[in-house]
Amino acid sequence: MKIAAAQLTSVPADVPANTRRMADLAGRARDRGAELLVFPELAPTGYEPEAVRARRDLWLSADDPRLDAIRASGVACVVNCAAPSDRTRAGDGSGDGGEDGERPVIGTFVFGADGELITSYRKQHLFEHEREVFAAGRSDGRFTLGGLRFALATCFDNHFPELVARGADDGCQVHLASSLYGTGGGVDELRTVYPNIARTHGMYVVVANHVGPAGAWTGCGRSALWAPDGAPLAQADAESTTVVVADVPPGHAGPGPA
């Protein structure tokens, strides 16, 4: 199957504007034959933890109508966003997101080509300041689509080898990462962490990254797909809003059980 990784510059705390951009990218991916598209971390709001903490209307549930255009794009999509925890429902208006003692999670929703929710995942390893805003997830994310088994991870998750290894041991052939890596050291991390995951576990690896301003960071772009030997299959540049697409054979099997 053809798998795509997106990169974009999100408008800070503007869900309608960003979901329109994401739907446009989904259409581009679909037109290039992609069956699955991965978006960057917190793409619907931009990487704006302080805004997310202050405004519960920035928290998205899987059935939020603001995601309708993405769900209707005709391509399966991996959407990472601020999401309510089990004990918190997303509100419609602005206000203090922590008023009832609850925090959102950095959640991933996987929607099928027909818009159905296939699975969800919550980032388990929060990075520094994220711990002040978000609650951590406790369960791994897996799903099967198009004859392939996929593992989910979000940015800092990918720096914990045991999390990645669990996916490989569970028979996952493709590792999907919604991320934010900035200019400078983030470029080196992209060039080393993800090809190493591919080589170590014999998995295809897909990373979707921000490009341009992203909260306190500047996303370095370079969304990419790597083969199980660590060789790059496709990689975006450091400037464009775009999608990159590569073929992943359904018959591929990594070192874990089928």
N, C-alpha and C positions, 0 to 999 in steps of 0.2 A: 504494500500500500504506500501511497505518497503521504508523507507527513511534513507539516510546515511549522516553522517558528516565526513569530511576529516580533517586530520591535516598533515602538512608537514613542512620541513625547506626549505624555498625558497632561491635560489641563488641570491644574491643582483644584481638587475638591469639586469637580464639575462632572458628575456622573453622566448626565445626558450627552454632553459633548464627547466624553471619552467613549461611551458605548456606541455612539455613531461612528467614531473613528475605528473602533474595533469591528463593527459590523462591515465597514468598508474593507478592512483588511481580510475579514473572513470571506467576503465576496471575491477578492483577488486570489486568495488561496484556493477557493473552490474552482475558479476559472482556470487555474493552473493544474487542476486535477487532484488537489489535496483532499484527503478524506478525514484528516485530523489536523487541527491547528492549536498551537500552544501560545498563550499570551504571557507577558511579563507579570511579575509580582505586583499586586495592588493596582493593576492597570486601570480599573474603572474610576478610581479616585486620584490616581497618581500616588507616589510614595509620600503620604502626608499624615504621619502618625498623630500629630497634634490636632489636626482638623478632625480626624477620625475619633479621637478621644472626646472632642467637644460636641460632635454632631452625630446623633444616632441615625439621621436620615442618610448618612453615608454608608451605613451597614446594609448589605444586600443579602437577601435570602435567595434560594434557588429559584423560587417562583416570582421574584420581583419583576414587575412589568417593564422596568427599565432595561432588562436583559432580553426582552422579546426579540429585538432585531438580530441579536447574536444567535439566539436559539432558532430563529427562522432562516438562518443563512444557508442552510443546506449542507453544511460541513460540521463534523463533530468538533467541539471547542473545549479547551481547557482554560477556564476563567478563574483567575486568582483575585480575591477581593477581601475587604473587611466584611465579616459575616457575623451574625449573632451566634452566641453560644447556645447550648441546649436549653438553658434556663432564661434566655433573653430573646424576645422577638424584636425584629427591626421596627423602628418607629417611622412615622410619616413626616414628622417635623423636626426642626432643629432643637437642640437641648443638650444637657450634660449626659454624655454616653455612660458615665459611671454613677448616675444618680441612685441606682438600686444596688450598687456594689458589684455589678456585672461588668465584664469586659468583652469586647468582640474577639474573634479569632481571625488569624490570617488564613482564610479558607480557600479551598479550590473546589469548584464545581466542574464536573465533566458532563457535557451535554452531547447527546447523540445527534446525528444528522437530521433527525426528525424533531429535535428539540427536547427529547426526554432526558431526565437526569439519570445518568449511568451510575455515578458514584460521587462521593465528596471526600475531601481530605482537609486536615488542619495542620498547619505548620507546627512541628514538634520542638524545634530548636530555635528559639527566638534570639535575635541579635541585639545585644546590649540594650539600647534605649527602647527597643520593642517590648521588653519585659515590663515596662512601666505602663504600657497601653493595652497590650493584648494578652489573652490567655493562651497557653500552649496546648496543642493537641496531644493525644496519648495513643493514637492508633495509626498504623500505616495505611497507605492508600494503594489500591490495586484495581485494575479492571481489564477486561478482555474485549477487543474490537478487531474486526477484520482478520481474524486468525492469529493475532498477536496478543501477548500479555504485557501490560504496562505497569510500571511503578511510578508513583508521584512523589515529588519532593519540592521544597520551596527554598531557594537561595541558601541560607546558612545551614539548612538540613544536609546539604551535599558535602559539608565538611566533616560529617560524622560517618566514618566508614561502616559502622555496624548497621546504620539505617539502610544504606545502599546494598550492603551484603544480604540483608533480609529479603530484599526484592529479588535479587539474583537467586537466592536459595529457594524462593517461592516460584521459580520458573519464569520470571519476567524477562522478556527479551529486549524491551525498550525502557529506558529511564528518562522521564520527563521532568524538567525543572523550570518553574517560573521564578525569575530572578531579577535582582537589581545589582549590577556591578558597575562601579564608577570608573572614571578615567584615572590613570595612574596605576596603583596597585591592582585595581579590579581587572585591568587588561591581562596582567600576568596570571591572575587567578583563573580567568576564563581559559587561558592557553594551557594551563597545567592541570587543574582539578578535573575537568570534564573529560579530556582525552584519557586521563589516568583511570577514571571510573570505567570508561569503555574498555580499555586494555585489561584492567584487573578482573573484570567480571564478564568479559565477552559480550557486552550489551551495546546496542545502539543507544546513543545519548542525544537528547534534544534540549537545548537551552533557549529560552526566550528572555530577552533583556531589554531594559529601557534604553532610549537614546536621547541625549539632551537633558535639560533640567528635570530633576526628579527629587523634590524636597531639598534636603541639604546637599544632595549629590548631583553629579552630572553623569548620566548613564553613558557607558562607553559603546553601546550598540553591540555589533558583532554576534547577534543571535546566530546559532549554528546547529548543525547536526554532525555527529561523528559516527564512524563505523566501529564495529567491535575491536578492531586493531588500533583504534585511536586516530585513524586517518580522517581528515575533515571531508565531509560529503558536500556541504554547502555552508556558506557563511556570509552574513550581511556585512555591510560596511559600517563605519563609525558615525554616519551622519543621517542616513535616510530613514523615513518611515516606510517600512517594507515588510515583505514576507520572503523567506527562503524555503525551498522545497527540495526534498530528496526522497528516493525510493528506499523502502525498508521491506525486504522480501518476507512474506508470511511464513516461509518455511524455516527461517533462522531460529536456531536454538542455542541459548547460552549454556553455561556450565551447570546451571541449576536443574532441578527436575522439571519435566515437561508438564 
